[in-house]
Amino acid sequence: MEVLTASFGFCIGIERAYRGMNERALQDAPFSVAHQNSKGEFDTLRRIEQRDTELLNRYPALDRLQVAYEIDTLDRGDRLVLGFHGLPNTAKDALAARGVDLLDDLICPFISKLDRVVERHVEQGFDIAIVGTQNNHHCVTAKAIAAQHGRRCFVIEQVADLDKLPLGEGAPLALVGQVTGNTETFKAVIERLQDSKAPVKIIKTMCSDSHGRQKDAAALAREADLVILYDDGGDGSHSVFEVCSRANPRVHRVRSKQEIRAEWFEGARKAAVVGGILVPAWLIQDMAQHVRALCA
């Protein structure tokens, strides 16, 4: 069995945050690290808490840090660095009011850009349409920012959802994209809007990692007989699943290599292993090796 592997592991925002934490730890440790949405088993902070061996081989100073999942417990004199998901401004203001020293904010630049774009446009009187999924935290934040300014925010999950938009009625509309959203859907939405000459301002806010990762995964899916997707449980992983499924119907989503079944490979000569943004390259390679052993 030939096993192809994705060329993408952690996204660039996660690598940037780990690198920044490691550099800061060499100077200022000990301190705590935190960010929003830190609940899943693949969360980047959980790898620090669990002292992941492979992670510490790359960023050894992370061993000096403590993870703060409940930021309400932090108080005067505590020192904090924010991870790649960042925190809302209201939470950062509350921390500052309690005397917490925020040493660094390592929020993903693409997430930060999306939030700034949404805020700037709702302040200018725009309503927002965001291509993504309803419960994704990027979309939830966009809706919250719009609501704070008395504006509306519509989530576009598929091209047909454009029919529900109040185009040409009321406030002008600005279109953005969930940072980790489906880039093929975003492109199709933009093409339809441009073809219809709808009065919508388009701002491309999906990250370069999403474009590269999904393009790479779709190419592997077309080349392989089946795909194993290391599913991190996030919407970035779901976007990879969607683009792979369009290229190849034989896509299996797993949360560990133990879930893989030998019968999936019957009649197959080539398999591909891909992953979401929270799955490091070493786990992709480990899963690929497991598939090779299983099919030997």
Rosetta silent file (secondary structure, phi, psi, omega in degrees, C-alpha in Angstrom):
SEQUENCE: MEVLTASFGFCIGIERAYRGMNERALQDAPFSVAHQNSKGEFDTLRRIEQRDTELLNRYPALDRLQVAYEIDTLDRGDRLVLGFHGLPNTAKDALAARGVDLLDDLICPFISKLDRVVERHVEQGFDIAIVGTQNNHHCVTAKAIAAQHGRRCFVIEQVADLDKLPLGEGAPLALVGQVTGNTETFKAVIERLQDSKAPVKIIKTMCSDSHGRQKDAAALAREADLVILYDDGGDGSHSVFEVCSRANPRVHRVRSKQEIRAEWFEGARKAAVVGGILVPAWLIQDMAQHVRALCA
SCORE:     score description
SCORE:     0.000 S_00000001
   1 L     0.000  122.498  173.780    0.000    0.000    0.000 S_00000001
   2 E   -85.978  131.425 -178.424    1.358    3.372   -1.016 S_00000001
   3 E  -119.664  118.923  177.128    0.465    6.059    1.525 S_00000001
   4 E   -93.894  146.596 -179.747    0.541    9.723    0.576 S_00000001
   5 E  -126.761  148.144  177.264    0.666   12.371    3.307 S_00000001
   6 L   -64.238  148.943  178.667   -0.393   15.997    3.475 S_00000001
   7 L   -89.005    0.308 -178.667    2.373   18.585    3.424 S_00000001
   8 L  -111.461  131.209  170.719    0.557   20.656    6.073 S_00000001
   9 L  -108.895 -120.837  173.665    0.641   20.047    9.834 S_00000001
  10 L   -56.662  147.893  175.622   -0.127   22.843   12.296 S_00000001
  11 L   -73.062  167.066 -175.847   -1.363   25.997   10.600 S_00000001
  12 H   -65.670  -29.942  178.126    0.923   29.025   10.415 S_00000001
  13 H   -67.701  -38.343  178.661   -1.013   30.810   13.177 S_00000001
  14 H   -69.173  -45.584  178.448   -0.446   27.942   15.614 S_00000001
  15 H   -60.444  -39.446  179.255    3.259   27.662   14.759 S_00000001
  16 H   -63.110  -41.568 -179.401    3.598   31.430   15.226 S_00000001
  17 H   -66.984  -44.736  177.843    1.951   31.241   18.656 S_00000001
  18 H   -60.042  -44.735 -178.987    4.118   28.332   19.830 S_00000001
  19 H   -62.830  -43.347  179.347    7.252   30.086   18.614 S_00000001
  20 H   -65.072  -40.594  176.874    6.249   33.335   20.314 S_00000001
  21 H   -63.446  -42.077 -178.635    5.463   31.575   23.606 S_00000001
  22 H   -63.469  -45.219 -179.836    8.763   29.726   23.482 S_00000001
  23 H   -64.239  -40.884  179.124   10.761   32.920   22.857 S_00000001
  24 H   -66.985  -38.238 -179.134    8.894   34.759   25.623 S_00000001
  25 H   -64.246  -33.127  178.351    9.401   31.845   28.029 S_00000001
  26 H   -63.936  -24.100 -178.010   13.164   32.015   27.498 S_00000001
  27 H  -101.956  -42.611 -164.368   13.043   35.586   28.833 S_00000001
  28 H  -121.637    1.665 -178.303   10.097   35.902   31.210 S_00000001
  29 L   -62.116  149.443    6.647    8.958   32.451   32.456 S_00000001
  30 L   -89.834  154.049  170.908    7.091   31.483   34.464 S_00000001
  31 L  -156.801  172.186  179.686    3.750   32.836   33.255 S_00000001
  32 E   -99.787  157.214  174.201    0.353   31.462   32.249 S_00000001
  33 E  -125.126  146.813 -179.038   -1.054   30.994   28.753 S_00000001
  34 E  -158.370  160.508  166.172   -4.711   31.129   27.753 S_00000001
  35 L  -164.945  170.748  179.668   -7.064   31.790   24.849 S_00000001
  36 L   -76.707  161.954  178.113  -10.722   31.363   24.001 S_00000001
  37 L    63.677   34.067 -177.181  -12.167   28.069   22.687 S_00000001
  38 L   -98.512   63.870 -174.953   -9.638   25.983   24.640 S_00000001
  39 L  -120.677  -27.560 -173.024  -11.843   22.956   25.279 S_00000001
  40 L   -76.464  162.577 -178.578  -11.104   20.281   22.699 S_00000001
  41 L   -67.745  -21.556 -179.618   -8.696   17.385   23.061 S_00000001
  42 L   -96.991    4.422 -177.327   -6.584   18.772   20.185 S_00000001
  43 L   -55.487  141.298 -175.700   -6.387   22.301   21.596 S_00000001
  44 H   -62.986  -33.404  179.360   -2.904   23.796   21.295 S_00000001
  45 H   -72.150  -30.033  179.337   -2.758   24.716   24.987 S_00000001
  46 H   -64.527  -32.621  177.248   -3.638   21.161   25.998 S_00000001
  47 H   -65.423  -34.512  176.320   -0.455   19.963   24.304 S_00000001
  48 H   -68.796  -44.869 -179.031    1.482   22.344   26.558 S_00000001
  49 H   -60.561  -39.538 -177.514   -0.389   21.128   29.641 S_00000001
  50 L   -84.426    0.731  179.616    0.276   17.500   28.747 S_00000001
  51 L    52.482   52.233  179.435    3.964   18.236   28.048 S_00000001
  52 L   -53.712  122.346 -173.898    3.725   16.688   24.589 S_00000001
  53 H   -59.686  -46.944 -178.308    7.154   15.183   23.916 S_00000001
  54 H   -65.050  -39.236  179.330    7.289   16.055   20.212 S_00000001
  55 H   -63.867  -44.653 -178.854    6.129   19.598   20.866 S_00000001
  56 H   -69.230  -25.410  173.520    8.760   20.137   23.564 S_00000001
  57 H   -62.529  -33.712 -179.120   11.450   18.787   21.252 S_00000001
  58 H   -87.848  -37.641 -176.787   10.640   21.721   18.969 S_00000001
  59 L  -131.409   74.524 -170.624    9.816   24.327   21.608 S_00000001
  60 H   -62.848  -28.500 -177.290   11.519   23.208   24.843 S_00000001
  61 H   -71.050  -12.295  176.918   10.812   26.390   26.839 S_00000001
  62 H   -63.410  -18.447  178.362    7.064   25.621   26.739 S_00000001
  63 H   -65.052  -16.086 -177.397    7.807   23.223   29.599 S_00000001
  64 H   -89.478   -3.272 -170.829    8.077   26.278   31.873 S_00000001
  65 L  -100.502  157.229  174.230    4.500   27.475   31.252 S_00000001
  66 E  -117.859  143.329  179.843    1.174   26.893   32.983 S_00000001
  67 E   -95.643  131.276  177.599   -2.184   26.775   31.207 S_00000001
  68 L  -110.868   97.591  178.752   -5.033   28.913   32.563 S_00000001
  69 L   -77.753  -27.743  178.977   -8.311   27.521   31.280 S_00000001
  70 L  -110.732   94.025 -175.354  -10.343   29.689   33.673 S_00000001
  71 H   -69.640  -16.468  177.770   -9.072   33.235   33.208 S_00000001
  72 H   -66.309  -16.538  179.553  -11.466   34.493   35.898 S_00000001
  73 H   -83.748  -10.429 -179.839   -9.109   32.943   38.455 S_00000001
  74 L   -79.205  143.934 -175.366   -6.255   35.246   37.374 S_00000001
  75 L  -145.387 -172.657 -175.312   -5.686   38.313   39.526 S_00000001
  76 L   -52.580  131.783  179.737   -3.261   41.128   40.324 S_00000001
  77 L    93.956  -18.332  176.805    0.342   40.130   39.806 S_00000001
  78 L   -72.639  148.614 -177.844   -0.446   37.202   37.502 S_00000001
  79 E  -120.288  137.749 -168.211    1.292   37.266   34.129 S_00000001
  80 E  -140.069  141.489  168.558   -0.358   36.050   30.942 S_00000001
  81 E  -122.049  135.136 -179.179    0.353   35.377   27.266 S_00000001
  82 E   -92.361  138.063  178.306   -2.549   34.767   24.893 S_00000001
  83 L   -80.803 -169.826 -166.558   -2.499   31.889   22.405 S_00000001
  84 L   -69.713  -16.247  175.726   -3.517   31.878   18.769 S_00000001
  85 L   -85.470  -13.004  178.225   -7.276   32.126   19.417 S_00000001
  86 L    64.540 -164.825  174.998   -6.803   35.298   21.465 S_00000001
  87 L  -142.003  153.089  174.514   -9.507   36.737   23.727 S_00000001
  88 L   -62.606  154.272  179.814  -12.325   39.240   23.138 S_00000001
  89 H   -58.857  -34.260  179.543  -11.501   42.854   24.006 S_00000001
  90 H   -63.305  -38.984  178.580  -14.032   42.733   26.845 S_00000001
  91 H   -69.081  -39.846  178.698  -12.149   39.827   28.453 S_00000001
  92 H   -66.116  -38.008  177.883   -8.794   41.578   28.029 S_00000001
  93 H   -63.801  -40.086  179.954  -10.217   44.764   29.577 S_00000001
  94 H   -65.374  -39.021  177.560  -11.509   42.756   32.558 S_00000001
  95 H   -63.830  -44.014  179.644   -8.076   41.165   33.062 S_00000001
  96 H   -62.700  -38.805 -179.638   -6.382   44.575   32.952 S_00000001
  97 H   -65.059  -28.634  178.923   -8.876   45.964   35.474 S_00000001
  98 L   -87.037   -1.986  177.876   -7.935   43.156   37.897 S_00000001
  99 L    89.263   15.210  176.590   -4.243   43.933   37.513 S_00000001
 100 L   -74.942  134.876 -178.630   -3.281   40.950   35.349 S_00000001
 101 E   -91.220  107.260  178.646   -0.145   41.690   33.315 S_00000001
 102 E   -85.047  103.416 -174.955   -0.768   40.784   29.659 S_00000001
 103 E   -74.277  -36.755 -175.837    2.748   40.134   28.353 S_00000001
 104 E  -162.173  147.880  175.697    1.842   39.282   24.771 S_00000001
 105 E  -118.757  106.549 -174.748   -1.143   38.625   22.511 S_00000001
 106 L  -102.591   32.532  177.385   -0.290   35.920   19.967 S_00000001
 107 L   -56.606  143.885  177.034   -3.708   35.761   18.302 S_00000001
 108 L   -54.593  129.986 -179.460   -3.557   34.447   14.739 S_00000001
 109 H   -58.378  -31.026 -179.429   -3.061   37.451   12.408 S_00000001
 110 H   -73.625  -37.711  175.334   -5.818   36.194   10.118 S_00000001
 111 H   -65.000  -44.284  179.146   -8.342   35.947   12.966 S_00000001
 112 H   -60.852  -41.741  179.211   -7.319   39.411   14.127 S_00000001
 113 H   -62.706  -44.604  179.675   -7.716   40.763   10.585 S_00000001
 114 H   -58.665  -46.868 -179.278  -11.210   39.262   10.233 S_00000001
 115 H   -61.465  -41.668  179.880  -12.334   40.835   13.514 S_00000001
 116 H   -65.898  -41.598 -179.946  -10.908   44.240   12.507 S_00000001
 117 H   -62.406  -46.027  179.507  -12.517   44.097    9.058 S_00000001
 118 H   -61.834  -47.171 -177.664  -15.926   43.258   10.521 S_00000001
 119 H   -62.968  -42.934 -178.886  -15.676   45.968   13.175 S_00000001
 120 H   -62.833  -40.673 -176.020  -14.545   48.625   10.712 S_00000001
 121 H   -76.367  -36.572  176.687  -17.363   47.897    8.285 S_00000001
 122 H   -68.504  -32.337  175.047  -20.181   47.730   10.821 S_00000001
 123 H   -64.835  -28.643  178.313  -18.935   51.055   12.201 S_00000001
 124 L   -85.427    0.293  176.173  -19.273   52.394    8.654 S_00000001
 125 L    98.813    8.452  178.344  -22.882   51.198    8.507 S_00000001
 126 L   -82.210  147.283  158.118  -22.484   47.892    6.662 S_00000001
 127 E   -86.027  162.975 -175.212  -24.308   44.675    7.439 S_00000001
 128 E  -118.992  139.536  165.619  -22.071   41.576    7.224 S_00000001
 129 E  -119.697  127.927 -178.639  -22.329   38.292    5.331 S_00000001
 130 E  -122.602  127.100  177.745  -19.742   35.699    6.356 S_00000001
 131 E   -82.650  116.082 -177.570  -19.084   32.466    4.464 S_00000001
 132 L   176.422 -151.633  177.948  -18.645   29.761    7.083 S_00000001
 133 L  -119.742  148.893 -169.432  -20.658   27.635    9.504 S_00000001
 134 L   -53.278  -45.470 -172.242  -23.219   28.877   11.994 S_00000001
 135 L   -95.940    4.129  177.009  -21.503   27.770   15.215 S_00000001
 136 L   -65.312  141.238 -173.719  -17.903   28.456   14.228 S_00000001
 137 H   -65.562  -27.159  175.878  -16.300   30.876   16.681 S_00000001
 138 H   -64.913  -42.021 -179.900  -15.198   33.230   13.866 S_00000001
 139 H   -70.999  -39.241  178.211  -18.826   33.539   12.753 S_00000001
 140 H   -61.825  -42.413  178.830  -20.112   33.838   16.326 S_00000001
 141 H   -65.621  -41.166  178.360  -17.636   36.656   16.967 S_00000001
 142 H   -60.795  -42.088  178.292  -18.629   38.415   13.727 S_00000001
 143 H   -64.115  -39.363 -179.588  -22.282   38.249   14.743 S_00000001
 144 H   -66.440  -42.332  179.222  -21.466   39.615   18.195 S_00000001
 145 H   -63.305  -43.874  179.497  -19.441   42.519   16.770 S_00000001
 146 H   -61.976  -43.877 -178.371  -22.237   43.369   14.327 S_00000001
 147 H   -63.176  -35.846  179.007  -24.867   43.247   17.070 S_00000001
 148 H   -60.754  -25.196 -178.398  -22.814   45.607   19.256 S_00000001
 149 L  -108.479   13.721  177.506  -23.155   48.219   16.514 S_00000001
 150 L    70.656   25.615 -179.589  -26.786   47.520   15.713 S_00000001
 151 L  -112.471  165.805  179.856  -25.990   45.764   12.439 S_00000001
 152 L   -99.762  153.847  176.077  -26.953   42.365   11.065 S_00000001
 153 E  -135.964  122.068 -178.540  -24.652   39.435   10.270 S_00000001
 154 E  -107.985  133.037  178.181  -25.719   36.623    7.927 S_00000001
 155 E   -96.925  126.122 -179.768  -23.873   33.291    7.799 S_00000001
 156 E  -104.475  105.814 -179.232  -23.518   31.765    4.323 S_00000001
 157 L   -91.176  -25.381  177.925  -22.959   28.008    4.591 S_00000001
 158 L  -149.455  163.768 -174.094  -23.611   27.240    0.916 S_00000001
 159 H   -57.156  -36.632 -177.828  -24.100   29.200   -2.290 S_00000001
 160 H   -61.666  -22.766  179.935  -27.893   28.803   -2.140 S_00000001
 161 H   -65.953  -16.054  177.093  -27.931   30.828    1.096 S_00000001
 162 H   -61.881  -26.849 -179.633  -27.266   33.927   -1.013 S_00000001
 163 H   -65.176  -18.729 -177.654  -30.937   33.812   -1.979 S_00000001
 164 H   -90.126   -7.933 -176.949  -31.823   34.716    1.614 S_00000001
 165 L   -76.519  141.380  177.899  -29.753   37.893    1.675 S_00000001
 166 L   -82.442   65.109 -175.325  -31.587   41.245    1.525 S_00000001
 167 L   -66.806  129.843  178.655  -29.493   42.447   -1.409 S_00000001
 168 L    78.665    3.353 -179.493  -30.116   46.070   -2.278 S_00000001
 169 L  -115.703  127.742  175.808  -32.400   46.553    0.700 S_00000001
 170 L    73.665 -137.023 -174.429  -31.438   48.658    3.711 S_00000001
 171 L   -67.784  150.793  173.387  -27.799   48.854    4.769 S_00000001
 172 L   -63.452  158.980 -173.806  -24.966   48.071    2.327 S_00000001
 173 E  -119.127  135.708  174.061  -23.516   44.569    2.648 S_00000001
 174 E  -115.580  132.692 -179.416  -19.896   43.459    3.110 S_00000001
 175 E  -103.655  130.172  175.725  -18.907   39.835    2.454 S_00000001
 176 E  -130.365  177.858  179.392  -16.090   38.155    4.421 S_00000001
 177 E  -130.236  139.223  170.240  -14.993   34.558    4.990 S_00000001
 178 L   -52.548  133.060 -173.023  -14.470   32.430    8.085 S_00000001
 179 L   -54.399  -41.500 -177.533  -10.688   32.142    8.387 S_00000001
 180 L  -103.033   20.148 -175.006  -10.740   28.320    8.255 S_00000001
 181 L   -73.258  177.730 -179.773  -13.805   28.053    6.007 S_00000001
 182 L   -74.140  111.276 -175.180  -14.309   26.097    2.810 S_00000001
 183 H   -69.106  -29.122  177.636  -12.308   28.012    0.211 S_00000001
 184 H   -68.198  -40.429  177.065  -14.146   26.384   -2.702 S_00000001
 185 H   -65.706  -42.326  178.771  -17.489   27.558   -1.318 S_00000001
 186 H   -58.719  -44.779  179.437  -16.071   31.052   -0.727 S_00000001
 187 H   -62.985  -42.255 -179.491  -14.861   31.196   -4.328 S_00000001
 188 H   -65.643  -38.574  177.935  -18.237   30.007   -5.656 S_00000001
 189 H   -63.814  -45.091  179.824  -20.088   32.609   -3.560 S_00000001
 190 H   -61.843  -43.958 -179.218  -17.830   35.386   -4.851 S_00000001
 191 H   -62.070  -40.701  179.571  -18.265   34.257   -8.467 S_00000001
 192 H   -66.743  -41.819  179.139  -22.048   34.244   -8.167 S_00000001
 193 H   -63.532  -41.094  179.803  -22.094   37.700   -6.593 S_00000001
 194 H   -68.188  -38.158  178.237  -19.805   39.077   -9.287 S_00000001
 195 H   -64.870  -35.937 -177.667  -21.872   37.481  -12.062 S_00000001
 196 H   -83.777   -9.646 -176.751  -25.062   38.971  -10.616 S_00000001
 197 L    56.327   33.149  177.882  -23.407   42.370  -10.105 S_00000001
 198 L   -65.365  144.787 -177.997  -25.002   42.452   -6.657 S_00000001
 199 L   -77.415   70.317 -177.610  -24.082   45.566   -4.626 S_00000001
 200 E  -125.153  131.301  174.613  -21.833   43.707   -2.165 S_00000001
 201 E   -84.184  125.730 -175.571  -18.349   44.726   -0.998 S_00000001
 202 E  -106.455  124.252  175.999  -16.102   41.631   -0.996 S_00000001
 203 L  -123.400  121.129 -176.463  -13.167   41.315    1.419 S_00000001
 204 L   -84.490  107.931 -175.578  -11.092   38.112    1.245 S_00000001
 205 L  -117.156    0.143  174.209  -10.355   37.111    4.845 S_00000001
 206 L   -69.491  143.692 -171.576   -9.807   33.354    4.607 S_00000001
 207 L   -79.233  158.254  179.927   -6.214   32.569    5.530 S_00000001
 208 H   -63.645  -30.597  177.662   -3.502   31.451    3.123 S_00000001
 209 H   -62.626  -42.457 -179.737   -3.107   28.220    5.116 S_00000001
 210 H   -60.855  -43.374  178.673   -6.738   27.279    4.420 S_00000001
 211 H   -62.082  -49.446 -177.606   -6.238   27.783    0.684 S_00000001
 212 H   -66.660  -44.100 -177.960   -3.012   25.769    0.597 S_00000001
 213 H   -62.752  -45.902 -177.089   -4.184   23.012    2.955 S_00000001
 214 H   -71.257  -36.946  176.233   -7.465   22.436    1.142 S_00000001
 215 H   -63.782  -43.346  179.182   -5.872   22.543   -2.306 S_00000001
 216 H   -63.086  -45.251 -178.530   -3.247   20.020   -1.160 S_00000001
 217 H   -65.352  -41.271  179.848   -5.864   17.734    0.424 S_00000001
 218 H   -65.150  -38.485  178.679   -8.108   17.805   -2.647 S_00000001
 219 H   -65.064  -41.949  177.339   -5.170   16.927   -4.916 S_00000001
 220 H   -64.564  -39.009 -179.766   -4.254   13.963   -2.693 S_00000001
 221 H   -63.872  -36.475  178.133   -7.893   12.842   -2.632 S_00000001
 222 H   -70.863  -32.476 -177.855   -7.998   12.801   -6.422 S_00000001
 223 H   -80.394  -32.532 -174.489   -4.770   10.801   -6.628 S_00000001
 224 L   -90.554  163.386  175.369   -5.571    8.241   -3.915 S_00000001
 225 L   -80.736  -28.667  175.975   -8.167    5.471   -3.801 S_00000001
 226 E  -153.903  162.012 -176.233   -9.275    6.566   -0.336 S_00000001
 227 E  -124.973  135.829  169.956   -8.530    9.265    2.215 S_00000001
 228 E  -106.611  118.126  178.927   -7.999    9.090    5.973 S_00000001
 229 E  -102.614  116.754  174.197   -8.734   12.454    7.590 S_00000001
 230 E   -75.982  100.592 -169.649   -7.217   12.984   11.036 S_00000001
 231 L   -88.454  116.249  179.555  -10.169   14.969   12.379 S_00000001
 232 L   -87.191    1.232  177.572   -9.319   17.515   15.078 S_00000001
 233 L    85.760   -2.568 -178.372  -12.995   18.287   15.671 S_00000001
 234 L   -97.952  172.106 -179.450  -12.761   21.855   14.374 S_00000001
 235 H   -72.179  -24.838  173.920  -14.350   23.597   11.424 S_00000001
 236 H   -61.937  -40.375  176.770  -10.993   23.742    9.669 S_00000001
 237 H   -66.227  -38.870  178.999  -11.018   19.949    9.632 S_00000001
 238 H   -63.661  -37.902  178.291  -14.611   19.972    8.371 S_00000001
 239 H   -64.020  -40.152  176.881  -13.575   22.213    5.466 S_00000001
 240 H   -62.774  -41.873  178.004  -10.820   19.736    4.545 S_00000001
 241 H   -59.567  -43.447 -177.583  -13.399   16.932    4.681 S_00000001
 242 H   -63.136  -45.845 -177.782  -15.732   18.828    2.352 S_00000001
 243 H   -70.408  -34.134  176.831  -13.123   19.490   -0.345 S_00000001
 244 H   -66.822  -41.310 -177.773  -11.806   15.917   -0.145 S_00000001
 245 H   -64.201  -31.568  177.119  -15.315   14.483   -0.405 S_00000001
 246 H   -69.020  -29.096 -178.674  -15.953   16.421   -3.594 S_00000001
 247 H   -90.299  -26.078 -174.256  -12.835   14.845   -5.103 S_00000001
 248 L  -156.545  120.773 -177.769  -13.215   11.325   -3.671 S_00000001
 249 L   -71.555  -14.843 -177.045  -16.243    9.736   -1.941 S_00000001
 250 L   -92.329   74.789  178.395  -14.054    7.345    0.086 S_00000001
 251 E  -117.842  125.627  179.839  -13.108    9.663    2.961 S_00000001
 252 E  -113.856  124.316  179.316  -12.914    8.293    6.517 S_00000001
 253 E   -96.466  125.846 -179.390  -12.794   10.725    9.462 S_00000001
 254 E  -133.748  153.441  177.241  -10.977    9.417   12.548 S_00000001
 255 L  -103.633   -7.022  176.220   -9.860   10.899   15.870 S_00000001
 256 L  -159.103  160.984 -179.104   -7.113    8.336   16.433 S_00000001
 257 H   -69.114  -21.819  179.450   -5.249    5.682   14.451 S_00000001
 258 H   -66.931  -18.305 -179.400   -6.966    2.965   16.498 S_00000001
 259 H   -80.907  -12.433 -176.353  -10.238    3.790   14.708 S_00000001
 260 L   -72.205  136.976 -178.378   -8.849    2.794   11.300 S_00000001
 261 L  -113.310  135.108 -177.706  -10.236   -0.476    9.901 S_00000001
 262 H   -60.741  -32.894 -176.973   -8.324   -2.788    7.572 S_00000001
 263 H   -66.568  -18.418  177.694  -11.430   -3.481    5.475 S_00000001
 264 H   -61.826  -25.105 -171.824  -11.503    0.158    4.326 S_00000001
 265 H   -96.529    5.170  179.614   -8.478   -0.580    2.137 S_00000001
 266 L   -59.581  126.482  179.518   -9.902   -3.566    0.234 S_00000001
 267 L    80.012   -0.757 -178.060   -9.199   -3.098   -3.467 S_00000001
 268 L   -96.754  143.995  176.471   -7.152    0.048   -2.830 S_00000001
 269 L  -112.479  -17.788 -175.812   -3.563    0.535   -3.945 S_00000001
 270 E  -143.579  130.270  178.417   -3.018    4.088   -2.751 S_00000001
 271 E  -123.889  156.297  177.245   -4.249    5.929    0.357 S_00000001
 272 E  -124.202  142.834  176.430   -3.834    9.518    1.529 S_00000001
 273 E  -119.332  123.016 -179.137   -3.613   10.839    5.105 S_00000001
 274 E  -131.685  170.908 -178.349   -4.569   14.466    5.731 S_00000001
 275 E  -153.164  167.675  175.894   -5.476   16.552    8.786 S_00000001
 276 L   -82.481 -177.207 -171.939   -7.013   19.726   10.164 S_00000001
 277 L   -68.811  -20.810 -177.046   -5.120   22.756   11.445 S_00000001
 278 L   -91.691   -0.872 -177.338   -4.712   21.376   14.982 S_00000001
 279 L   -97.704  116.967 -178.280   -3.057   18.130   13.862 S_00000001
 280 L   -72.261  160.183 -177.614    0.768   18.312   13.850 S_00000001
 281 H   -60.626  -33.234 -177.262    2.861   16.854   11.061 S_00000001
 282 H   -68.722  -28.245  176.289    4.285   14.154   13.345 S_00000001
 283 H   -75.679  -33.839  174.469    0.795   12.724   13.979 S_00000001
 284 H   -60.220  -46.151 -178.833    0.087   12.673   10.236 S_00000001
 285 H   -67.302  -37.003  178.610    3.287   10.679    9.701 S_00000001
 286 H   -65.065  -40.618  178.598    2.516    8.360   12.619 S_00000001
 287 H   -67.697  -38.200  178.283   -0.926    7.617   11.202 S_00000001
 288 H   -62.319  -41.567  178.486    0.554    6.981    7.752 S_00000001
 289 H   -64.592  -36.782  177.173    3.004    4.498    9.247 S_00000001
 290 H   -62.869  -40.947  179.596    0.114    2.793   11.048 S_00000001
 291 H   -65.123  -42.966  179.252   -1.747    2.422    7.734 S_00000001
 292 H   -59.759  -43.222  179.592    1.331    0.922    6.083 S_00000001
 293 H   -66.834  -39.150 -177.924    1.686   -1.617    8.889 S_00000001
 294 H   -65.990  -32.850 -175.663   -2.021   -2.419    8.839 S_00000001
 295 L   -99.814    4.291 -176.906   -1.954   -3.116    5.094 S_00000001
 296 L   -63.396    0.000    0.000    1.408   -4.898    4.979 S_00000001
